[in-house]
Amino acid sequence: MWSNNLTKTLGIKYPIVQAPMLGITTPAMVAVISNADALGSLPVGGLTTDKTVQLIQQTKALTDKPFAVNLFAHDIPETLDMKVIEGMQDLLEHFTNEHKILFQRTSLFDLRFHSYKEQIQVLLDENISIVSFTFGILDDDSINALKQKNVLLIGTATCVEEAQLLDKKGIDIITTQGIEAGGHRGSFLNTNDLPMIGSMSLIPQIVAAVHKPVLAAGGIHNGKTIQAALALGAQGLQPGSVFIGCTESAASDAHKSLLEKSKDTDTVLTNAYTGRWARGLSNAFTKALQEHAVDIPPYPIQMGLIASLRNMATTGPNLFMPVWAGQSAAAAFSRKDAATILHDMIAGAENISR
Ligand SMILES: Cc1cc2nc3c(=O)[nH]c(=O)nc-3n(C[C@H](O)[C@H](O)[C@H](O)COP(=O)(O)O)c2cc1C
């Protein structure tokens, strides 16, 4: 039941791509999935070239199979609105004072951001055969350099127009990211008026509009959701949240426990952490920023302003910790190892086909 254009193109048995999840996915998670005849994806969005090489080499030490490397294809803003930045720092000061959290205002001179363009040569040098990306489209030079080495490209779309643009640019595989999905929205055409299309509507419309195989992301976590996405025309699946609790995940115990105790209504879309919309568990911080309705500096500036607070451990109710998760994350939560989670999903889908 599994063999199709996508499995042939990617050279895998099962058309399941473990979603790249920066901060959660480890080389061990990627390798386990690729070793199990699916496709692991290593997230390196925004990392330095040194860190990118290190993570790729750690993954290669654990698997001889291909894996995808995932980039953030965004531009770094060239001009900054200091009024917005100072307004945000005032609000952060107010919020942290109220909750007795230590906070230091950030000097913009201390912030360093890295573009995906610095990482392309690393991927070429390391002979990476599959590159996925989100937040935009790689520039023409990068696409050409990767294509010259026959690298397969996977782009992320959250509406038909984005998918058509990726198709036109020669991207080989298109990931449809439904609004249920955990983590950052890949939207890039209109990030203010965000497309909010659920997978039930998004998958068939993108399948009809493009000439490339489609990978479905958002809410996929068991046999039934796999079968539903395939019935809608997807050739492959890209589950993320289902792997957050797994043994190989980098999520802390506090992070896993919050997710384990969560329920279907607990996720929100917020741009409070990074300036880009993302889905995660709601908490005191996401609520405070929503209530104050302040202007939020663009990605990745906002991420830089709150960097020191992001990793703050919390005991008791979660005040601040970002816990990215999709609308099915509570139902999908599992502390099993990644290979078992994958095999359970595959067996569940096969049982339905029998
Ligand atoms: C914790 C977390 C981190 C994520 N980080 C990335 C990332 O680095 N790159 C990327 O392309 N997508 C990222 N995503 C989005 C996933 O690729 C995918 O769209 C999503 O997980 C699918 O929905 P699901 O969580 O309901 O399975 C992330 C998702 C989560 C939950």
The ligand as a Gaussian input file, in Angstrom:
#p B3LYP/6-31G(d) Opt

LIG

0 1
 C        8.045000      21.733000      18.404000
 C        7.943000      21.985000      16.934000
 C        9.011000      22.566000      16.256000
 C        8.945000      22.763000      14.865000
 N       10.040000      23.242000      14.196000
 C       10.038000      23.250000      12.832000
 C       11.240000      23.515000      12.108000
 O       12.312000      23.730000      12.684000
 N       11.167000      23.536000      10.747000
 C        9.988000      23.244000      10.066000
 O        9.987000      23.241000       8.830000
 N        8.856000      22.986000      10.740000
 C        8.855000      22.962000      12.096000
 N        7.708000      22.617000      12.774000
 C        6.458000      22.330000      12.008000
 C        6.458000      20.887000      11.510000
 O        7.334000      20.761000      10.401000
 C        5.067000      20.394000      11.056000
 O        4.499000      21.313000      10.159000
 C        4.100000      20.166000      12.205000
 O        4.718000      19.581000      13.315000
 C        2.980000      19.239000      11.737000
 O        1.873000      19.294000      12.586000
 P        1.699000      18.369000      13.897000
 O        2.570000      18.996000      14.913000
 O        0.251000      18.466000      14.188000
 O        2.147000      16.973000      13.550000
 C        7.749000      22.421000      14.163000
 C        6.675000      21.854000      14.868000
 C        6.761000      21.626000      16.227000
 C        5.596000      20.983000      16.938000

